Amino acid sequence: MERPVTEADLAFEHVPETDQSFENALAKARAGERLTVDDAIELLTTGSDSDGIDRARKELVLEAADRRRAEVVGEEVTFVANLNNNVTTACNVGCLFCNFKDAAHTFERGADVETAGFTKTPAESREAVAGAVDRGIYEVTSVSGLHPAFALDEEHLEILDAHPNPKEVNYKPPERYATAPGTYAEQLSAMSVDGVHVHSMTPEEGYHARRGTDWSYEEVYSRLKDAGLDTVPGTAAEILVDEVRDVICPGKITTDGWLEAMTAAANVGLGLTATIMYGHVENEAHRAMHLKRVRDLQERVNGAITEFVPLSFVHQNTPLFEHDVVTGGASTDEDELMIAVSRLFLDNVEHIQSSWVKYGDEQGLKMLNCGADDFMGTILSEEITKRAGGGYGEFRSVGEYVEMISSIGRVPVERSTDYEMRRVIDPEHADPPLGPELGPKADGTPLLTTDERRVSADD
């Protein structure tokens, strides 16, 4: 069943109509020619001249994308041993697609309503990451709510404390809260344990870390890098078209702001990833425009984007769904075409990721035959999708990765965040139980014991 058209769709300036034909767009894709936005629209819709997705045409697009995947990266499927350490759920930006956040005022001392969320101190973050590094992980991903007390560093705190209108810059002093998150610099420093790779500070968080100042994004990301930041996750992108952002996240960073922040992060030597969050109010024209902006960005940053991650909107428990703006998320057909067209359009991004958190194991594996070649990470903790209503669990072991990837005839490869370190695993000569081996303290021991896995599954 396709996603119903909403009133928001009908009001958009950009609609999925082109003068191109599906046949011509497919021929260009098969020939490896650089695609246009119109080409992408035709492939995403399987022909914009008719309603609905043509399943036969869809399979032709998937086939072309899978061939391109084989040409670019071969038969390997990569994964990373990582931990999600989200610092706080406190946020007051009000994005309508999100249910990770908790109202920031409920975290204040003496609040009438007890918060259901959490805030970690830098010491608590360090403890969590250190424990995971001891188990063998080598990447910590941290994406958090925009806590009003969060500031870049002590200098930024002083500037915000002196601001004549703190509300204008979404600031309240740390002492107002039962638990303060510290500064971004303190959190990053705390998470930089034993050489672990810190993947954090989205453009939205970068924006939050410079509010109330005249600092450039280069200044902000340079300070963050000095504090321990290694790479920047290109989330908060959602759809990089402002008429969509005005509907789903009017208080969030603009398209130009997101691109500016990402460019600045690359300019100071930080690696990047990029995402799209689709399947809500946008249409295929918006998705195609988003892909074009990511491809153009990759050219400006000289290939700093290591991977592109399509994220299918999880609609349950979100304001968009609860307020009847949407009645569901993307269809399976749309999911498969999004992966495939990403592979075909993004000719300068080597890796396309399939998210088992969004798609589940079975469909996630199917995406590896639609153009994707990376299968995410172990994710010792994952709150964002879970709180939005996702139902596909929070953890995958190295052994499970090897079993799943081998089951579709592909080669499992443990990799570092930047894809520079790789460990090819031969399932026929790998004795279980299996664990990571690329981390500073990884020795092949499984990340969780059997008893811990049992308790996790019960939760």
C-alpha positions as CSV (number, residue, x, y, z in Angstrom):
1,M,0.0,0.0,0.0
2,E,1.4,3.4,-0.9
3,R,1.7,6.3,1.4
4,P,-1.5,8.4,1.2
5,V,-1.2,12.0,-0.2
6,T,-1.7,14.6,2.5
7,E,-2.8,18.2,2.3
8,A,0.9,19.2,2.8
9,D,1.8,17.3,-0.3
10,L,-0.7,19.2,-2.4
11,A,0.6,22.6,-1.2
12,F,4.2,21.9,-2.3
13,E,5.9,23.8,-5.1
14,H,8.0,20.8,-6.0
15,V,6.0,17.8,-7.3
16,P,7.2,14.6,-8.9
17,E,6.5,15.5,-12.6
18,T,9.2,15.5,-15.3
19,D,9.6,15.6,-19.1
20,Q,12.0,12.6,-18.8
21,S,10.8,9.0,-19.4
22,F,11.4,6.1,-17.1
23,E,13.0,4.2,-20.0
24,N,15.6,6.9,-20.7
25,A,16.4,7.3,-17.0
26,L,16.9,3.6,-16.6
27,A,19.1,3.4,-19.6
28,K,21.3,6.2,-18.2
29,A,21.5,4.4,-14.9
30,R,22.5,1.1,-16.5
31,A,25.2,2.9,-18.6
32,G,26.7,4.5,-15.5
33,E,25.9,8.0,-16.7
34,R,25.5,10.8,-14.1
35,L,21.8,11.1,-13.3
36,T,19.8,14.3,-13.0
37,V,17.0,15.1,-10.5
38,D,14.4,14.3,-13.2
39,D,16.1,10.9,-13.8
40,A,15.9,10.2,-10.0
41,I,12.3,11.2,-9.9
42,E,11.5,8.7,-12.7
43,L,13.3,5.9,-11.0
44,L,11.8,6.6,-7.6
45,T,8.3,6.7,-9.0
46,T,8.9,4.0,-11.6
47,G,7.5,6.5,-14.1
48,S,6.0,9.8,-13.0
49,D,3.3,9.6,-15.8
50,S,1.3,7.0,-13.8
51,D,0.1,6.5,-10.2
52,G,1.6,3.9,-7.9
53,I,4.8,1.9,-8.2
54,D,5.1,-0.5,-11.1
55,R,6.6,-3.7,-9.6
56,A,8.2,-4.9,-12.8
57,R,9.9,-1.6,-13.4
58,K,10.9,-1.5,-9.7
59,E,12.8,-4.8,-10.1
60,L,14.7,-3.3,-13.1
61,V,15.8,-0.4,-10.9
62,L,16.9,-2.7,-8.1
63,E,18.8,-4.9,-10.6
64,A,20.7,-1.9,-12.0
65,A,21.6,-0.7,-8.5
66,D,22.8,-4.2,-7.4
67,R,25.0,-4.4,-10.4
68,R,26.4,-0.9,-9.7
69,R,27.0,-2.0,-6.1
70,A,29.0,-5.0,-7.2
71,E,31.1,-2.9,-9.6
72,V,31.9,-0.3,-6.9
73,V,32.4,-2.3,-3.8
74,G,32.2,-6.0,-4.8
75,E,30.6,-8.7,-2.6
76,E,31.7,-7.4,0.8
77,V,29.2,-6.3,3.4
78,T,30.6,-4.2,6.2
79,F,29.7,-3.6,9.8
80,V,31.2,-1.8,12.8
81,A,31.4,-2.6,16.5
82,N,29.8,0.5,18.2
83,L,28.0,1.9,21.1
84,N,25.2,4.5,21.0
85,N,25.7,6.9,23.9
86,N,23.0,9.6,23.6
87,V,23.6,12.2,26.3
88,T,20.1,13.7,26.9
89,T,16.5,13.5,25.7
90,A,15.8,17.0,26.9
91,C,14.8,19.2,23.9
92,N,12.4,21.9,23.1
93,V,12.8,22.3,19.3
94,G,9.5,20.5,18.6
95,C,10.3,18.5,15.5
96,L,7.0,16.7,14.5
97,F,8.7,13.5,13.3
98,C,10.5,12.9,16.6
99,N,9.5,11.1,19.8
100,F,13.0,10.7,21.2
101,K,12.8,14.1,23.0
102,D,11.3,15.0,26.3
103,A,10.1,18.5,27.1
104,A,13.1,20.4,28.5
105,H,11.2,22.1,31.3
106,T,10.4,18.7,32.9
107,F,14.1,18.3,33.6
108,E,14.3,21.4,35.8
109,R,14.5,21.3,39.6
110,G,11.1,21.4,41.1
111,A,9.2,20.7,37.9
112,D,5.6,19.8,38.3
113,V,5.9,16.9,35.9
114,E,8.4,14.1,36.4
115,T,10.5,13.6,33.2
116,A,10.5,10.2,31.5
117,G,13.8,11.0,29.9
118,F,17.4,11.1,31.0
119,T,20.5,13.3,31.0
120,K,24.0,11.9,31.5
121,T,26.8,13.8,33.1
122,P,30.2,13.6,31.4
123,A,31.3,11.2,34.1
124,E,28.4,8.9,33.4
125,S,29.2,9.1,29.6
126,R,32.8,8.2,30.3
127,E,31.8,5.2,32.4
128,A,29.4,3.9,29.7
129,V,32.0,4.3,26.9
130,A,34.9,2.9,29.0
131,G,32.8,-0.2,29.8
132,A,31.9,-0.7,26.1
133,V,35.6,-0.2,25.0
134,D,36.6,-2.9,27.5
135,R,34.1,-5.2,25.8
136,G,35.6,-4.5,22.3
137,I,33.8,-1.6,20.7
138,Y,35.7,1.1,18.9
139,E,33.1,3.6,17.8
140,V,30.8,5.6,20.0
141,T,27.9,7.4,18.3
142,S,26.3,10.2,20.3
143,V,23.3,12.2,19.0
144,S,21.3,14.1,21.7
145,G,18.4,16.4,22.3
146,L,19.1,20.2,22.3
147,H,19.2,20.7,26.1
148,P,18.9,24.4,26.9
149,A,21.9,24.2,29.3
150,F,24.2,22.6,26.7
151,A,26.9,24.9,25.5
152,L,30.1,24.4,23.5
153,D,32.5,25.1,26.3
154,E,33.1,27.3,29.3
155,E,33.6,30.4,27.1
156,H,30.3,29.8,25.4
157,L,28.6,29.3,28.8
158,E,29.9,32.8,29.9
159,I,28.5,34.3,26.7
160,L,25.1,32.7,27.2
161,D,25.0,33.7,30.9
162,A,25.6,37.3,29.9
163,H,23.0,37.3,27.0
164,P,20.3,39.9,27.6
165,N,17.6,37.6,26.4
166,P,18.4,34.0,27.2
167,K,15.1,32.7,25.9
168,E,15.9,34.1,22.4
169,V,18.9,31.8,22.3
170,N,17.2,28.8,24.0
171,Y,19.4,29.0,27.0
172,K,18.9,28.2,30.7
173,P,21.8,27.9,33.1
174,P,22.9,24.5,34.2
175,E,22.0,25.1,37.8
176,R,18.3,25.1,36.9
177,Y,18.4,21.4,36.2
178,A,18.5,18.4,38.4
179,T,21.2,16.9,36.2
180,A,23.3,19.1,33.9
181,P,24.9,17.7,30.8
182,G,28.1,19.7,31.1
183,T,29.4,21.2,27.9
184,Y,29.8,19.6,24.5
185,A,33.5,19.8,24.9
186,E,33.4,18.0,28.3
187,Q,31.1,15.3,26.9
188,L,33.4,14.7,23.9
189,S,36.5,14.6,26.1
190,A,34.8,12.2,28.5
191,M,33.8,9.9,25.6
192,S,37.3,9.9,24.1
193,V,38.5,6.7,26.0
194,D,41.4,4.6,24.9
195,G,41.4,5.8,21.3
196,V,37.8,5.1,20.6
197,H,36.4,6.9,17.6
198,V,33.9,9.6,18.6
199,H,31.1,10.1,16.0
200,S,29.0,13.0,17.1
201,M,27.8,16.6,16.8
202,T,25.3,16.7,14.0
203,P,24.8,20.1,12.2
204,E,21.8,20.7,14.4
205,E,24.0,20.2,17.5
206,G,26.7,22.3,15.9
207,Y,24.1,25.1,15.5
208,H,23.2,24.7,19.2
209,A,26.8,25.0,20.1
210,R,27.2,28.4,18.5
211,R,23.9,30.1,19.4
212,G,24.3,33.6,20.8
213,T,27.7,34.1,19.3
214,D,29.2,35.3,16.0
215,W,31.4,32.2,15.8
216,S,31.6,30.4,12.4
217,Y,31.0,26.7,12.1
218,E,34.7,26.3,11.4
219,E,35.5,27.8,14.8
220,V,32.9,25.5,16.5
221,Y,34.0,22.3,14.8
222,S,37.6,23.1,15.3
223,R,37.0,23.4,19.1
224,L,35.0,20.2,19.0
225,K,37.8,18.4,17.2
226,D,40.2,19.6,19.8
227,A,37.9,18.1,22.5
228,G,37.9,14.7,20.9
229,L,35.5,14.7,18.0
230,D,36.5,12.5,15.1
231,T,33.7,12.4,12.6
232,V,30.3,14.1,12.2
233,P,27.0,12.2,11.6
234,G,25.0,13.9,8.8
235,T,21.7,13.4,10.6
236,A,19.3,16.3,11.2
237,A,19.2,16.4,7.4
238,E,15.7,14.9,7.2
239,I,14.8,16.3,3.7
240,L,17.1,19.0,2.5
241,V,14.3,21.1,1.0
242,D,13.0,23.9,3.1
243,E,9.3,23.6,2.1
244,V,9.4,20.1,3.7
245,R,11.4,21.3,6.7
246,D,8.8,24.1,7.2
247,V,6.2,21.4,7.8
248,I,8.0,18.7,9.8
249,C,10.7,20.7,11.7
250,P,10.1,24.5,11.4
251,G,12.3,25.2,14.4
252,K,15.3,23.3,13.1
253,I,18.4,24.3,11.1
254,T,17.7,25.2,7.5
255,T,18.9,23.4,4.4
256,D,21.6,26.0,3.8
257,G,22.6,25.9,7.4
258,W,23.0,22.1,7.4
259,L,25.1,22.3,4.3
260,E,27.2,25.1,5.7
261,A,27.9,23.2,8.9
262,M,28.8,20.0,7.1
263,T,31.2,21.9,4.8
264,A,32.8,23.6,7.8
265,A,33.3,20.3,9.6
266,A,35.1,18.9,6.6
267,N,37.1,22.0,6.2
268,V,38.7,21.5,9.7
269,G,39.5,17.9,8.9
270,L,36.5,15.9,10.2
271,G,35.0,13.0,8.3
272,L,31.3,13.0,7.5
273,T,28.4,10.7,6.9
274,A,25.1,11.8,5.3
275,T,21.5,10.7,5.7
276,I,17.9,11.2,4.4
277,M,14.8,10.6,6.5
278,Y,12.0,9.9,4.2
279,G,8.4,8.5,4.1
280,H,6.5,11.3,5.9
281,V,5.1,14.4,4.0
282,E,7.7,14.7,1.3
283,N,7.3,13.4,-2.3
284,E,9.7,11.8,-4.7
285,A,10.8,15.2,-6.1
286,H,12.0,16.2,-2.7
287,R,13.9,12.9,-2.3
288,A,15.6,13.5,-5.6
289,M,16.5,17.1,-4.7
290,H,18.0,15.9,-1.5
291,L,20.2,13.4,-3.3
292,K,21.4,16.1,-5.6
293,R,22.4,18.3,-2.6
294,V,24.3,15.5,-1.0
295,R,26.1,14.7,-4.2
296,D,27.0,18.4,-4.7
297,L,28.2,18.6,-1.1
298,Q,30.4,15.5,-1.6
299,E,32.2,17.3,-4.4
300,R,32.7,20.5,-2.3
301,V,34.2,18.5,0.6
302,N,36.5,16.4,-1.6
303,G,34.9,13.1,-0.8
304,A,34.8,13.5,3.0
305,I,31.4,11.7,3.1
306,T,32.1,8.0,3.7
307,E,28.6,6.7,3.6
308,F,25.0,7.6,2.8
309,V,22.2,6.3,5.1
310,P,18.6,6.2,4.0
311,L,16.4,6.2,7.1
312,S,12.8,5.2,6.7
313,F,10.5,7.3,8.9
314,V,9.2,5.3,11.9
315,H,5.8,7.0,12.3
316,Q,4.4,5.3,15.5
317,N,4.3,7.6,18.6
318,T,5.4,10.7,16.6
319,P,3.4,14.0,16.6
320,L,3.1,13.8,12.8
321,F,1.1,10.5,13.2
322,E,-0.7,11.5,16.4
323,H,-1.9,14.8,14.8
324,D,-3.1,13.0,11.6
325,V,-0.6,14.7,9.4
326,V,0.5,11.3,8.2
327,T,-1.2,7.9,8.4
328,G,1.9,5.8,8.0
329,G,5.5,5.6,6.7
330,A,7.1,4.6,3.5
331,S,6.1,1.3,1.8
332,T,8.5,-1.5,1.3
333,D,8.6,-0.7,-2.4
334,E,9.6,2.9,-1.5
335,D,12.3,1.7,0.9
336,E,13.8,-0.5,-1.8
337,L,13.7,2.2,-4.4
338,M,15.3,4.7,-2.0
339,I,18.3,2.4,-1.4
340,A,18.6,1.6,-5.1
341,V,18.3,5.2,-6.4
342,S,20.8,6.4,-3.8
343,R,23.3,3.9,-5.1
344,L,22.7,4.9,-8.7
345,F,22.5,8.7,-8.1
346,L,25.3,9.1,-5.6
347,D,28.2,8.2,-7.9
348,N,30.7,9.9,-5.6
349,V,29.7,8.2,-2.4
350,E,31.1,4.7,-2.1
351,H,29.0,3.2,0.6
352,I,25.2,2.9,1.1
353,Q,24.0,1.7,4.4
354,S,21.0,-0.6,5.1
355,S,19.6,0.1,8.6
356,W,18.3,-3.1,10.3
357,V,17.0,-0.8,13.1
358,K,14.6,0.7,10.5
359,Y,13.9,-2.2,8.2
360,G,14.4,-5.3,10.5
361,D,16.8,-8.2,9.7
362,E,14.9,-9.8,6.8
363,Q,14.2,-6.6,4.9
364,G,17.6,-5.2,5.9
365,L,19.2,-8.1,4.2
366,K,17.0,-7.6,1.1
367,M,18.4,-4.0,0.9
368,L,21.9,-5.5,0.5
369,N,20.6,-6.8,-2.9
370,C,19.1,-3.4,-3.8
371,G,22.4,-1.4,-3.8
372,A,23.5,-1.3,-0.1
373,D,26.8,-2.7,1.1
374,D,27.0,-1.6,4.8
375,F,24.8,-3.1,7.5
376,M,25.3,-0.6,10.4
377,G,26.8,-1.7,13.7
378,T,26.3,-3.7,16.9
379,I,24.6,-0.7,18.7
380,L,24.9,-1.7,22.3
381,S,22.2,0.9,23.1
382,E,19.7,2.6,20.7
383,E,16.9,4.8,22.1
384,I,15.8,7.1,19.2
385,T,14.0,4.6,17.0
386,K,12.8,2.5,19.9
387,R,11.1,5.5,21.5
388,A,9.5,6.4,18.1
389,G,7.9,2.9,18.1
390,G,10.4,0.9,16.1
391,G,10.3,-2.8,17.0
392,Y,13.5,-4.3,15.6
393,G,15.7,-4.5,18.8
394,E,18.8,-2.8,19.9
395,F,21.8,-5.1,19.4
396,R,23.4,-7.4,16.8
397,S,26.4,-9.5,17.7
398,V,29.4,-10.1,15.4
399,G,28.3,-13.7,15.2
400,E,24.8,-12.7,14.0
401,Y,26.3,-10.4,11.5
402,V,28.5,-13.2,10.1
403,E,25.6,-15.6,9.9
404,M,23.2,-13.1,8.3
405,I,25.6,-11.7,5.7
406,S,26.8,-15.2,4.8
407,S,23.2,-16.4,4.4
408,I,22.8,-14.2,1.3
409,G,26.2,-15.3,-0.2
410,R,28.1,-12.1,0.6
411,V,31.4,-11.6,2.5
412,P,31.2,-10.3,6.1
413,V,33.8,-7.6,6.9
414,E,34.3,-5.9,10.2
415,R,35.4,-2.3,9.5
416,S,36.4,0.9,11.3
417,T,34.2,4.0,11.1
418,D,36.3,5.5,8.3
419,Y,36.4,2.1,6.4
420,E,40.2,2.2,6.5
421,M,40.6,-0.8,8.9
422,R,39.0,-4.0,7.7
423,R,38.8,-7.6,8.8
424,V,37.4,-10.1,6.3
425,I,35.7,-12.9,8.2
426,D,35.6,-16.4,6.6
427,P,32.6,-18.1,8.3
428,E,33.9,-21.6,7.4
429,H,37.1,-21.0,9.4
430,A,35.8,-18.7,12.1
431,D,35.2,-20.5,15.4
432,P,32.2,-19.2,17.4
433,P,31.5,-17.4,19.5
434,L,32.7,-14.4,17.6
435,G,33.6,-10.9,18.7
436,P,35.2,-7.7,17.4
437,E,38.9,-7.5,16.8
438,L,39.6,-4.0,15.5
439,G,39.1,-2.1,18.7
440,P,41.8,-0.9,21.1
441,K,40.8,-3.7,23.6
442,A,39.1,-6.1,21.2
443,D,40.3,-9.7,21.2
444,G,37.5,-11.6,19.5
445,T,35.5,-12.0,22.7
446,P,31.7,-11.5,22.2
447,L,30.4,-8.1,23.3
448,L,27.8,-9.6,25.5
449,T,27.7,-12.9,27.3
450,T,25.0,-15.4,26.8
451,D,23.3,-14.4,30.0
452,E,23.5,-10.7,29.1
453,R,21.9,-11.4,25.8
454,R,19.1,-13.3,27.5
455,V,18.4,-10.4,29.8
456,S,18.5,-7.9,26.9
457,A,16.0,-10.0,24.9
458,D,13.7,-10.2,27.9
459,D,13.8,-6.4,28.3
